[in-house]
């Protein structure tokens, strides 16, 4: 079994970091109807993606740690353009927060991430390996272009927000943002049209993940199924936010972090 023994520089006692220590700093981030991954950048701050917590109040965000302890969000700092967020929680000590390495990894570097890919829901995160395949250009209108890491790893919904590390190292080099999803525009338009159907037809009560019931017609149910299978299709490619953008976001919001 892969069980690296890694010594980092961020801990003044030179504590030896193992896979168990790293996994203990990664949490399941649950919001109504969905979940993602987060990780401790300090004892009271959990990094994740903006899209994981978007639309949720801080009190609706639950951080489930691998030992089944739960923290409830008290505040959220988030940025749509970088797709980063930090959840403020009560102290998660004595778990070791993860250090950050802002040096850009080279193409071909073996990388890994801990997370909670759908439909897996913990409590312990799963370890995924891949390689840095290259870099992409991510652009949101009105914002500067963002350079991202491209990983040839089995990234799935639920991995969003997870830490990216070079294999055998303990420092975070990036944050998982998305998996590669492709659907021809005309098929996506057809699914969108089916979602919007409200014609006179048989209606079905459908239980939703958040415990509510949604009344749906056949076309909407088919669209939901198609969209689900589209999201689960694996191209073994994903993108991650670079550590330099993460550090800029943390500094802007006054969030403490530790350099590797």
N, C-alpha and C positions, 0 to 999 in steps of 0.2 A: 504494500500500500504506500502511496506517495505521502510522506510525512516529513517535509523539510524542516530542518532546524535553522532558524534565521535569526541573526542578531541585528537589531536596528540601533540607530543612534539617538532616537528621540527619547528613549527612557533613560533618565540619569542613572538608574541602577543597572543598566545594560542587561535588562531582563531578556532571556531567550524566548523568542516568539515562535510558537508552533501553530499548526493548522487549527488546533482547538482554540487557541487564543484569538486567531483571526476570525473564526466562525462565531465566537462569542460576541464580537463587535458588530455583527450583521443581524439586522432585524427584519421581520415582516411588517410592512406598513399597511395597515388596513383602514380603508375609508368605506363609506356606505356603497355597497354594490361592487367593490373592486379591491385590488391590492397591488402593492409593488414591493420594492426592496429598499432598505435604508441602511446606513452604517454610521457608527459613532465617530465624529470628528473631534468631539470633546465629551466629557461625562454627561453634559446636559444638552448636547446638540446632535441631531441625526440628519445626515445628508440624504436627500432623495431627489426625484425629478419634480418639476413644477406640475407636469401632467398627471402625476400620481395623486397629488393632493388638490388639484384644481377644483374649485367649487365647494370644497369642504371647509367647515369651520374648524379651528384648531381643536376644539373639544370633541369633534367627530373623528379625529385621527388617533388611531390606536397603534402603538409601537410594541410589537410582540417579540420579546427577546428569546433566544434559543433555549433558555432554562425555564420558559413559560412565565416569566415575569412580564408584566404589562405596564407601559407608561402611556399616559394620555397627553396629547399635545396641549401646550399652554399658549403657544404663539407660533406663527408660521412666517418666515421670510421667504419670498419666492420671486422669481424673475422669468417671465414668459419667454424672453428672447434667448436666454441661454438654456432654458428648460431645467433650471436648478431650483431647489428649495431646501430650507433647513427647518426642521421641526424642533421647537424648544420643548424640553421635557424635564421632569425631575431627575436627579442624578442617577446615572446608570453604573456608578462605581460599584465594585472594584474592577470592572471590565476595562481593558486597555483600549483607548481610542486609537484609530489608525493614523499614522503619519502620512504626509503627502510629499511626493517627489515630483517637482515641476519639470525635471529634465525630460525632453521629448524622447520616447522610445524609438528605436529604429525598426524599419520594415523587416519582418521576419522574426521579431522577438516573440517567444512563446509567452502568452498571457493567460490569465485566469480570472474568473469572477465568482463570487459567492452570491447566491440569491434564491428567490422563491418563484421559479417559473410556473406559470399556470399549467395544470390545475393543482400543483403541489403547494401546500399551505403550511409547511413547517411541522414542528417548531424550529428544527435546525435547518440552516440554509444548505443548498446543494452547490457543489463545486463543478465549474464548467471550464474546460480548457480550449484554447485555440491559438491563433497567431495574429499579429498585427499585419494586415494585408496591405494597408495603405492609408491614405487620408482623403477626406471628402470636404466639400464646401457646402455648409448649411446656411441657408438664407431665409430670414423672415422679413417681409416688407417693413421698412422703417427702421431696421436695425443693421448693424455691421455684419458682414459675412463671418460666420464662425467656422473655424477649421476643426474637423473632428477626426477621431481615430476610426478606422474601418477594421473590424475584426471578423475573421472567418471562424466564428464560434457559434454554437447552437444557442443563440439568444432567443428567448421567448417572452411573450407578454408575462409580466410578473417579475422579470429580471430588471425592469426599469428602476434606475436609482442605485443599482449595485456597484460596488467598487471594482475597478479594473487594476490588476497588479501584474507585474512581470512574474512569470512562474519562478518559484523559489525565493521570492522577495516579499517583504511585508508592507511596503509603501504603496499607497494609492497613486496610480498614474492616470486615472480617468474615471468617469462615471457613465455607466450604461445609460443610453438615451432611447434607443429604438432598435428594432429588428428590421431587416429588409422585407418590405411587403410590395408586391407588384400585382396589379390587376389592370388590364387594358381599360382606358377611360370609358369606352362604351359599356363595358360590363359593370364598372363601378356606378355609372349613371343609371343602369337598369336596376341595380340593387337599391340605389337611393330612391328611385321611383316606387319600388315595391314597399320600401319603408314608409313612404308617404301615403300609401293607399288608405282610403277611408270609405270605400264603396259599401253598398248594401250587400252583405254576404254573411256567412256564418262567423260569429265572433266567439273567441275562446278565452277563458281566464287562464293566464300564464303566470305562475309564481316567479317572482324576480329574486335575484341574489340578496337584495336588501330586505327581504321579507314582505314586500308589498305584492300586490297582484295587478297585472296589466292586462287589459282587454285588447286582444289582437285578432286580426283577420288572417286568412290563409297566406296571402301574399306577404304580409309583414313577418309571419313566422318563417316562411321560406327565406326571406331576406336575412333574418337574424341567423338562420342556419348557415347560409352562404357566407355571411360576414364572419361568423365564428370559424368556419373551416378555412377561410382565407387567412385569418389571423394566425391559425395554427400551422399553416403550411410553412415549412422550414427551408429557407434558401441558404442557411448556414452563413449568414452575413448579418452584422449588426454594427451600430455606430455608438461611439462613446464620446462624451464631452472631455476635452483635454484638461489636464490638471492646472494649467496656467489660467484657464477661464474659471475653473472652480475656485482657485485661490483669490482671483480678482473679485469674485462674488462674495466670498467669505469676508475679505477685507472691507468691502463696501458696506457690509451689514454688521461689522464689528464682531464677527464670530471667531473665537480662538481656534487656531490650528497649529499643528506641530510639523516642522519640516523634517524630512528624512535625513 
